[in-house]
């Protein structure tokens, strides 16, 4: 892989991880080894915002987000590593394919398994020179990849790629002609490289470029180069924010949250510049926030005359047995709402085409 460190770290990186443990009012939830503490600052903020935006739906979503013991994890199989024995074992343990017939795009090699009961499958450690058999992730995280519909030979940009789950998922679907994975944050860029090395073999790995560019400038640096662009943008990650251990950091996050939509708009505008005419992009977040989801897309559609929305409602209908979606959105967007037994998301997905 070629690593290009051209710009310093800064605002266009991913939302930073949790800081050192602070003091303040924390609410305990769950028991045993998986015990976590809910940050009241964040929960109170979410209660106010999401009651207004989601209405009655917020109560059940809140119940899932604040109960880690009911969370589920999916298993994305690595097509570059032998998985036959693993597949048989998963079926015995009650897992079933997350994505089946009816999807407008579902490559035969793309295999993801889920089960309705909570619990986490054991993770595999990184071993130099040895490919992992599977990647653990929230099943809703794969919807942006399926919406992107990457085909063999296309030039693809993953604008905010770390930690690399969606990049790995794209490569389970197709072999791009050129695959550019970008991550502005130094630490997360190293994480991204390790993920790719853990799942992707030679010589395919040679077609992947990992960079540490400011995503807001990639459109000017590489205009109209890509057939498909994924913009899995930095956002107010609802699941992790709820368990912020540093109260000072949590308070700062609430104050600075309104600035995220500006960054997201800039990243999306840059992605449009990098997209060739006729190409398409998918915008995604892992937050419920309307300001970071529909509002950003609407602002782009109202300010950029060279993009149009693409209907992804067929994909939503095809996976409606496994995912719960917010009603009332437009045909070019989906918002996955976590609920017990289907504790996937939050995940917002929208698709646009450059004219």
Secondary structure, 3 states (H helix, E strand, C coil): CEEECCCCCCCCCCCCCCCCCCCCCEEEECCHHHCEEEEHHHHHHHHHHHHHHHCCHHHHHHHHHCCHHHCECEEEECCCCCCHHHHHHHHHCCCEECCCCCCCCCCCCCCEEECCCCECCCCCCCECCECCCEEEECHHHHHHHHHHCCCCCCEEEECCCCCCHHHHHHHHHCCCCEEEEECCCHHHHHHHHHHHHHHCCCCHHHHEEEECCCHHHHHHHCCCCEEEEEEECCCCCHHHHCCCCCHHHHHHHHHHHHHHHHHHHHHHHHHHHHEEEEEEEEEEECCCCHHHCHHHHHHHHHHCCCEEECCCHHHHHHCCCCCCECCCCCCCEEEECCECCECCCCEEEEEEEEC
